[in-house]
Amino acid sequence: MVKYLSLLFAALAFPAFTATAQYIDPEAEDVDSVAVEVVEELPTVVEEPKSEINYDQLEKRWKRRKFWNFGYSVPTLERTDGTFMDWEPDFAVSVQNGRTAYFHKKPLGGMVKIGLDYSFLDITYSKLNLKHIESAEVGDNTSIPSGPSVSDGFDEIVSDDPSGSILSAVGFNIGMHKIDETLSVGPRIAINPVDHLMIGAYFHGGFTASGIYENENFSYGFGYTLATGLCVSYKVIGFGFEYLCGKVKYRQIDFDEFDGDVASLSEMFSSESFHLKHSGPRFYVSFRF
């Protein structure tokens, strides 16, 4: 009797055990495969949106490449040949328009770009006054400076002497006025430390055309101007500082020599030349678009 019960119990237990084993193994395999798939797909789901957001933000921060600068400068002017003279400004204002071209699209380290600034418009107007003029008595042991001197009539353009002008008849001296136009180009390093804040350092060199008008006399010249500076901006607006220096060779136009013919026209432009060195700081407000 016991033998028959044991056989019956074994017969009933074996199918149940087999069914249980068959049920657990496939479920365990499904669980593992689902876990593996989730782990494999998780980085893709998290990283792709993050990368896309950063790219859009960087594009917005670096898109402002055109600039307009409106400045106020304090230039000094000094003669470098002949009799020494120097001038100080009443005031000087400027306007500059240019563009920045970056050498690479993605910022280095996510925050630094290197590029090139170029500007075809940089006009500066200055109102100047004579500060000092060197005087010397000519004697046996005194050498006369080379180049044009005050006694050559050079004082008509540089020494604030209004004698001979129509305005002097009414006792009015218009002073010395100078205007410069510079075409410049140079490297720039820009840093974006946070948000839309930009810090740029640059060095520019350029060709300068200049004109001086004083008491009905006019001189023109060509030379160079160098500038090194720093600008801090946030989105559209920024503030900058730069130091400028350069040298220009001028020639005075003598209108009294012109009689209406070609020969007198050449004599009008054959007056003595002189060199003036300019330098000084410039402060400006910048707008970037």
Secondary structure, 3 states (H helix, E strand, C coil): CHHHHHHHHHHHHHHHHHHHHHHHHHHHHHHHHHHHHHHHHHHHHHHHHHHHHHHHHHHHHHCCCEEEEEEEECCEEEECCCCCEEEEEEEEEEEEEEEEEECCCCCECCCEEEEEEEEEEEEEEEEEEEEEECCCCCCCCCCCCCCCCHHHCCHHHHCCCCCCCHHHHHCCCCCEEEEEEEEEEEEEEEECCCCCEEEEEEEEEEEEEEEEEECCEEEEEEEEEEEEEEEEEECCEEEEEEEEEEEEEEEEECHHHCCCCHHHHHHHCCCCEEEEEEEEEEEEEEEEC
